[in-house]
Amino acid sequence: MRRMVSGLVLAAFAAGYLCGMATTTPAEAQVGDLMKGATKSGALGSVGELGSSIVGLQEHVDGLQENIEVLKKVKAALGG
């Protein structure tokens, strides 16, 4: 009797664990939704917009740095 109860408890735990694993989503998938929600809300809206602006600025800076590297290579190729 005791083994049967222990087996049932173990089976219930295992079933719950497997169902929980199957239904969870990675946290990174939810970060984008969180930022979208923050930009739409009141006080957090400006913070969310600032965060989005900083990310956009960083992407532009990265692009400019790549352009500078290309210009340096062209200058070196021209003998400058």
C-alpha positions as CSV (number, residue, x, y, z in Angstrom):
1,M,0.0,0.0,0.0
2,R,2.8,2.4,1.0
3,R,4.7,1.7,-2.3
4,M,1.5,2.3,-4.3
5,V,1.0,5.7,-2.7
6,S,4.6,6.6,-3.1
7,G,4.4,5.6,-6.8
8,L,1.3,7.7,-7.3
9,V,2.9,10.7,-5.7
10,L,6.0,10.2,-7.9
11,A,3.9,9.8,-11.0
12,A,1.9,12.9,-10.3
13,F,5.1,14.9,-9.7
14,A,6.7,13.6,-12.9
15,A,3.5,14.4,-14.9
16,G,3.4,17.9,-13.5
17,Y,7.1,18.5,-14.1
18,L,6.8,17.3,-17.8
19,C,3.7,19.4,-18.4
20,G,5.4,22.5,-16.9
21,M,8.4,22.0,-19.1
22,A,6.3,21.7,-22.2
23,T,4.4,24.9,-21.6
24,T,7.1,27.4,-20.5
25,T,8.5,29.9,-23.0
26,P,12.0,31.4,-22.9
27,A,12.4,34.7,-21.1
28,E,14.0,36.4,-24.1
29,A,10.8,36.0,-26.1
30,Q,8.9,38.0,-23.6
31,V,11.4,41.0,-23.3
32,G,10.2,42.5,-26.6
33,D,6.6,42.4,-25.4
34,L,7.7,44.0,-22.1
35,M,9.4,46.9,-23.9
36,K,6.4,47.4,-26.2
37,G,4.1,47.5,-23.1
38,A,6.4,49.9,-21.3
39,T,6.4,52.3,-24.2
40,K,2.6,52.4,-24.2
41,S,2.2,52.9,-20.5
42,G,2.3,56.3,-18.7
43,A,5.4,56.9,-16.5
44,L,7.3,53.9,-17.9
45,G,6.5,55.0,-21.5
46,S,9.2,57.6,-21.5
47,V,11.7,55.1,-20.0
48,G,10.8,52.6,-22.7
49,E,11.2,55.1,-25.4
50,L,14.6,56.2,-24.1
51,G,15.7,52.5,-24.0
52,S,14.5,52.0,-27.6
53,S,16.3,55.3,-28.6
54,I,19.5,54.1,-27.0
55,V,19.4,50.8,-28.8
56,G,18.8,52.6,-32.1
57,L,21.6,55.0,-31.5
58,Q,24.0,52.1,-30.7
59,E,23.0,50.4,-34.0
60,H,23.8,53.6,-35.9
61,V,27.2,54.0,-34.1
62,D,28.1,50.4,-35.0
63,G,27.2,51.1,-38.6
64,L,29.4,54.3,-38.7
65,Q,32.3,52.4,-37.2
66,E,32.0,49.8,-39.9
67,N,32.1,52.7,-42.5
68,I,35.2,54.2,-40.9
69,E,36.9,50.8,-41.2
70,V,36.1,50.6,-44.9
71,L,37.3,54.1,-45.4
72,K,40.6,53.3,-43.7
73,K,41.0,50.2,-45.9
74,V,40.3,52.4,-49.0
75,K,42.8,55.0,-47.9
76,A,45.5,52.4,-47.3
77,A,44.8,50.8,-50.7
78,L,45.2,54.2,-52.3
79,G,48.6,54.7,-50.6
80,G,47.4,57.3,-48.1
